[in-house]
């Protein structure tokens, strides 16, 4: 298993080693000890989610209040998605930046996102199936979003026909979320993750 930091602080790509033979294959999809060694603290597994999306569905950009927010360990178990991590932490050097990682059922890589980062994806295939391990249970009053097609974010989604939920369609722009003090503060995110170390 190879765990590599992405360009956005607090996000990592996990590439497993696959062992195959004529019967099929085996891989270690998640290792709490190896992740904790890199991240600096263990991932508290509080809830597991599964989402299935048709091709061209765009979900996101979702984030949660800090503390406690939701750290996410995301894998694609069927099909393929282009997963996007967005730095929504006010005060971060990379605020507003985003990065894509392709998750699919070939390389079987995963991504880990620390608390405070925004997350979304576009399905590249029909029945694209994502599995999320998250550090906190769902809290509807603490969950938020930024419009995934916001031109100020400028995410280069690889689809000409994005399909959004009504909730994501109604999400505020990055500027609106910033003005309404909805976004997490970088200092709060760092303080919270530091508190998980001890």
N, C-alpha and C positions, 0 to 999 in steps of 0.2 A: 504494500500500500504506500503510495507516494502522496504526501500532503504538501501542497504548494500555495504560498500566499498569492492572492490576486493583487491587482494594482490599488484596490480600495482597501484601506486598513480595516481589519476585522472580518475579512472574507477570505476563504480558502477553497481551493479545488482539491478533491480527493480522487485519485486514480487508483483503482484496485488492480491487483495482479490476478489474472484469470487462469485457471487450470482446467484445460479441456481434454477430452478424449472422445472416442466414438459414442460414448453414452451420453455426453452432455458436458457441463462445466460446473466448476465450483469457484467461489470467490468470497473473500471477507469484505462484506459491503460496509460494515461499520465496526470500528474498534475504539471503545471508550478510552483505553489507556493511551493509544497513539494520538488520538485527537486531543486529549487533555494535555499531553506533553507539548504539543505545538501551540495550542490555544492558550494554555496557562491555567486552565481550570476544567473540571469535568462538565459535560453536557448533561443537565438534568432532564431526563426524558419524562415529560409530563403528559404528552398526548401524541398520538399518531394520526395523521390525516392522509387520505387518498383522494386525488382528483383525476377525473377523466375528461379530456377535452377533444373536441373536433378540430380538424385542421383549420388554421387561421384564427382560432380563439386566442385572444390576448387577455390575460388576467394580471391584475396589479394596477398600480404599484402600491403594495400593502405594507403597513408598518404598525407598530403598537406603542402605546405610551411607555416611557422609561421613567422610573422603574415600574414593573419588572420587564416589560416588553416581551419579545419572543425570539430567542435564538432559534435558528432553523437549520436542519440537516436535510437536504433535498436531493432525491434521486428519481430518475426516470426508469420505471420497470417495464414499460412497453412503449414502442414508438420513439419519437424524438421531439424535444422542445429546445428552443433557445431561451435559456434562463438568464434573467437580467438582475444584477445587483445595483442598487442606486444608493448613493450616499446622501441621506436626507438629514444628517446630523449638523445642526446649525453650529458653526464655529470650526468645523472640520476643514482641513486644508483641501480636501477633495469634495467639498460640498457641491452637490448638483452633478457630480460625475457618475457615470454608469459603465458597466462592463458586462459583456455577454459571455456565457459558457454554454456550449452545447451539451445537453444531457440526453443520452439515448440508451437503447438496449444492446448496443454493440460494444462501445468502450466502457459503459456502465459507471461513468464517473459521477460524483456527487459534488455538491457545494455546501459549505457551512457558512452561515451568516450570523455575525454577532448581533447583540441587541442594538436596536436603533437604526439598522440598515433597512432600506426598502427592497421589496422583492416582487418580481413579476416574471412572466414568461409568455411566449407565443408558441402554440402547438404547430409543429412542422409536419405532423402526420395525423390522420384520424385515430381516435382512441388513444391519444398520447396520455399515459398514465403516470402521474407523479405521486411519490410517497414522501411525506414530510414527517420528520421527528421534530417536535418543538419542546421548548423548555418550560412553557407555561400553558395552562389550559385556556381555551377560547374565552375572551372577555369582550362581549359586544360593545360595551361602553368605552373600552380602551383601544379598539381597533379602528384604524383610519386608512385613508388612501390618498394618493395623488394621481391625477388623470394620466394614464399611460401615454396618451397622444399629445401631451402638453408640448407645444413647440419650443418652449424655453428649456425643457429637458432635452429635446432633440433626439430621442431614442430612435435608432434606425431599424425599426421593426421590419423584418423581411416578408411583408405581406402587403398587398394592395387592397385587401378586403378584410381588415381587422374586425373581429366579432367581439363585442364587449358586453358585459352584464349591465343592467340598468344602474346598479350601484357604482360600478367603475366609470360608467359614462357620466354620472353626476358628481364624481370626485372633483375636488378643487384643483386648480393649477398649482404649481410649485410656489408661485408668487402669492397666491391667495392663502395657501397653507402657511406660508412664512408670516404673512401679515396678521393672520388670525392666531398666531402663536401655537399652532397645531404640531409643528415638527419637533422632534427630540433635540435636545442640546447635546453637543459633543461631550462637554464636561460631565454631564449627568451619565452618559453612556459609559465613559471611561471609569467614573467612580463606581458605577454599578458592577461592571465586569471585574474591577479590582476587588470588590467586596466578595466576589465568588471564590477568590483564591484562598481565603482563609476561613 
